Amino acid sequence: MVTEQSSETLLCTACVVYVLFYLLSGFVNLLTLTMTMPVYVSFNNKTGTLNGTPHKQIVTFVVDVVVRVMESVLAYAVQLFVMVIWSTYVLLPILVFIVLMSLLNANLDTVILIMVMAYNCFVVETNSI
């Protein structure tokens, strides 16, 4: 049974998970930038380290593109996971209702007998009837 306290706990948990994934996304971006920064700085220098020849602009462009693609893919993966968790949270009452209705359908004969017995025991035997 879903109570007000359990729904607040579920909402709080979902918010905490969303914040953690948001922080994880930022951490992944920072980690990617930190790991690729020496390579990017090395290729961004106008002169080489060995003989003073300039680096090719295409290498700088390729490194920049790879860094941006890695950041984007990881950000989309984290956002997709957050959206799946959020949709599950939003659709949870509907899923519970579907499960309860399927259980009721599977055990309909037992449920009807219990309802008839409850009616006979509690409604018919009261003084108001």
C-alpha positions in Angstrom: 0.0 0.0 0.0 1.4 3.4 -1.0 1.2 5.9 1.9 2.0 9.5 1.9 5.3 8.9 3.7 6.4 6.2 1.3 5.6 8.4 -1.7 7.6 11.2 -0.1 10.5 8.8 0.5 10.3 7.6 -3.1 10.3 11.2 -4.4 13.2 12.1 -2.2 15.1 9.1 -3.3 14.4 9.9 -7.0 15.7 13.5 -6.4 18.8 12.3 -4.7 19.5 9.8 -7.5 19.0 12.6 -10.1 21.4 14.9 -8.3 23.9 12.1 -8.0 23.7 11.4 -11.8 24.0 15.1 -12.5 27.2 15.2 -10.4 28.4 12.0 -12.1 27.9 13.7 -15.5 29.9 16.7 -14.4 32.6 14.4 -12.9 32.8 12.5 -16.2 33.2 15.7 -18.1 35.9 16.9 -15.7 37.7 13.5 -15.9 37.6 13.5 -19.7 39.0 17.1 -19.8 41.7 16.2 -17.3 42.8 13.1 -19.1 42.9 14.8 -22.5 44.2 18.2 -21.5 48.0 17.3 -21.7 47.4 15.9 -25.2 45.4 18.9 -26.3 47.9 21.4 -24.9 50.7 19.5 -26.5 49.1 19.6 -29.9 47.9 23.2 -29.4 51.5 24.5 -29.1 52.7 26.2 -32.3 56.1 24.6 -32.2 57.1 21.0 -31.7 59.2 19.8 -28.8 61.9 18.2 -30.8 62.8 20.3 -33.8 60.7 23.4 -33.5 58.4 22.5 -36.4 54.7 23.6 -36.1 52.1 20.9 -35.5 49.4 20.3 -38.1 46.0 22.0 -37.4 44.2 18.8 -38.4 45.7 17.0 -35.3 44.4 19.7 -33.0 41.0 19.6 -34.7 40.8 15.8 -34.4 41.7 15.8 -30.7 39.1 18.5 -30.0 36.5 16.6 -31.9 37.3 13.3 -30.1 37.1 15.1 -26.7 33.7 16.7 -27.6 32.3 13.4 -28.8 33.4 11.6 -25.6 31.8 14.3 -23.5 28.6 14.2 -25.5 28.2 10.5 -25.5 28.8 10.1 -21.8 26.5 13.0 -21.0 23.8 11.4 -23.2 24.3 8.0 -21.6 23.8 9.5 -18.1 20.8 11.5 -19.2 19.2 8.5 -20.8 19.7 6.5 -17.6 18.1 9.3 -15.6 15.2 9.5 -18.0 14.6 5.7 -17.7 14.6 6.0 -13.9 12.3 9.0 -14.0 9.9 7.3 -16.4 9.8 4.2 -14.1 9.0 6.5 -11.2 6.2 8.3 -13.0 4.7 5.1 -14.4 5.1 3.1 -11.2 1.4 3.6 -10.0 0.2 2.5 -13.4 2.4 -0.6 -13.3 1.2 -1.4 -9.8 -2.4 -1.0 -10.9 -1.8 -3.4 -13.9 -0.2 -6.0 -11.6 -3.1 -5.8 -9.1 -5.7 -6.1 -11.9 -3.9 -9.1 -13.3 -3.8 -10.7 -9.9 -7.4 -10.0 -9.4 -8.2 -11.5 -12.8 -6.2 -14.7 -12.1 -7.9 -15.2 -8.7 -11.4 -13.9 -9.5 -13.2 -16.9 -8.1 -11.5 -16.7 -4.7 -12.0 -13.0 -4.5 -15.7 -13.2 -5.2 -16.1 -15.9 -2.5 -14.3 -13.7 0.0 -16.4 -10.7 -0.9 -19.7 -12.7 -0.6 -18.5 -14.1 2.8 -17.5 -10.6 4.0 -20.9 -9.3 2.9 -22.8 -12.1 4.7 -20.7 -11.8 7.9 -20.4 -8.0 8.3 -23.2 -6.3 6.4 -26.1 -8.7 6.7 -25.6 -9.5 10.4 -25.4 -5.9 11.6 -28.3 -4.3 13.4 -28.9 -1.7 10.7 -30.1 -4.3 8.2 
